[in-house]
Amino acid sequence: MPSLLTIELVPSTCWFKNVRSEVSAADWDMIKKMTSQAAGYRCEICGGRGSKWPVEAHEIWDYNDSTHVQTLMGLIALCPDCHSVKHMGLAVARGREKQALEHLAHVNGWTVDDAQLYVEVQFEVWSQRSTHSWTLDIGWLAQHGITPKKQ
């Protein structure tokens, strides 16, 4: 079943290691603003906007399951509802699973049951990936003149 909106569950062994944790606050604000402006302050998946703020910057990651390298592929502007779906585990923890599931189904033209099956498969992938330590590759940022903070 093809989808516009997908779930991107970050392995638990990678939690709190992301672009924001690796760059200065000023660089994060700059890349976030650039992402939002490039999208015209509209969600790049559903075209929607949030009520408190129009869009949020979401990091797109590729996970190499052989080498255990988590590679930043770019950022995308998402409305809060699509962003909540991307982080379904956080939506569940915050009691927003039903809303996120319904949004996922709506955007993809699925039934809620189809969406639930998809979520279950993604959590299985997450569970397997969470058994490994991952190396973070944020080299994509160099094209925007951003270098990681010194650790």
C-alpha positions in Angstrom: 0.0 0.0 0.0 1.7 3.2 -1.1 1.9 6.1 1.3 2.6 9.8 1.4 3.0 9.9 5.2 5.3 7.4 6.8 6.4 6.7 10.4 10.1 7.2 11.2 10.8 5.7 14.6 14.2 6.6 15.9 15.9 3.6 17.5 16.0 4.0 21.3 19.8 3.7 21.2 19.7 7.0 19.2 17.3 9.0 21.3 18.5 12.5 22.1 21.3 12.3 19.4 20.0 14.4 16.5 20.8 17.6 14.6 19.6 19.8 17.4 21.9 18.1 19.9 24.9 18.3 17.6 24.8 21.9 16.4 24.6 25.3 18.0 21.2 26.8 18.8 21.8 29.5 16.2 22.6 26.9 13.5 19.5 24.9 14.4 17.3 28.0 14.3 18.8 28.9 10.9 18.3 25.5 9.3 14.8 25.3 10.8 13.9 28.7 9.4 15.4 27.8 6.0 13.3 24.6 5.9 10.1 26.4 6.7 10.7 29.2 4.3 11.5 26.8 1.4 8.2 25.0 2.0 6.2 28.3 2.0 5.3 27.6 5.7 3.1 24.7 4.6 3.4 21.0 5.3 5.4 19.3 2.6 3.2 16.2 3.0 -0.4 17.3 3.5 -0.2 21.0 2.7 -1.6 21.9 6.2 -0.5 24.3 8.8 -0.6 24.2 12.6 -2.6 26.6 14.7 0.2 27.6 17.2 3.0 27.5 14.5 2.6 26.7 10.8 5.2 24.0 10.4 8.0 22.2 12.3 11.4 21.0 10.9 11.7 17.2 10.8 15.0 15.4 10.2 14.9 12.8 7.5 17.2 9.8 8.4 18.4 6.8 6.5 19.2 3.7 8.6 21.8 1.3 7.2 20.9 -1.9 8.9 24.1 -3.6 7.9 26.6 -0.9 9.1 24.4 0.7 11.7 25.0 4.2 10.4 22.1 6.7 10.8 22.6 9.2 8.0 20.9 12.6 7.8 19.3 13.0 4.4 17.7 16.4 4.9 15.0 18.3 6.7 11.3 18.6 5.7 8.7 21.1 6.9 5.7 19.3 8.5 2.5 20.4 10.1 2.3 19.4 13.8 -0.2 16.6 12.9 2.2 15.0 10.3 5.1 15.5 12.6 3.2 13.7 15.3 2.8 10.7 13.0 6.5 10.7 12.1 7.2 10.3 15.9 4.3 7.8 16.6 6.1 6.5 19.7 6.1 10.0 21.2 2.5 10.4 20.1 1.6 7.3 22.0 3.5 8.4 25.1 1.7 11.7 25.0 -1.8 10.1 24.7 -2.2 11.3 21.1 -2.1 7.9 19.4 -5.7 8.0 18.2 -5.3 11.4 16.6 -2.0 10.4 15.0 -3.4 7.1 13.7 -6.5 8.9 12.2 -4.3 11.5 10.5 -2.0 8.8 9.1 -5.0 7.0 7.7 -6.6 10.2 6.3 -3.5 11.5 4.5 -2.7 8.1 3.0 -6.3 7.2 2.1 -6.2 4.1 4.3 -8.7 2.7 6.8 -7.7 3.1 10.4 -7.2 -0.7 10.5 -4.7 -0.4 7.6 -2.9 2.4 9.4 -2.8 0.3 12.6 -1.2 -2.7 10.8 1.4 -0.3 9.2 2.2 1.1 12.7 2.7 -2.4 14.1 5.2 -3.3 11.3 7.1 -0.1 11.9 7.3 -0.8 15.7 8.8 -4.2 14.8 11.5 -2.5 12.7 12.1 -0.1 15.5 12.4 -2.9 18.1 15.1 -4.6 15.9 17.0 -1.4 15.2 17.0 -0.5 18.9 19.1 -3.6 19.7 22.1 -1.9 18.0 24.4 1.1 18.6 24.3 3.5 15.7 26.8 6.0 14.3 25.4 9.4 13.5 26.3 10.9 10.1 25.2 14.5 9.8 27.5 15.4 6.9 24.5 16.7 5.0 24.7 19.9 7.1 28.1 20.8 5.6 26.4 22.0 2.3 24.7 24.6 4.4 27.9 25.7 6.1 27.0 24.1 9.4 29.5 22.1 11.5 28.8 20.1 14.6 29.6 21.5 18.1 32.8 20.3 19.7 31.9 17.5 22.1 
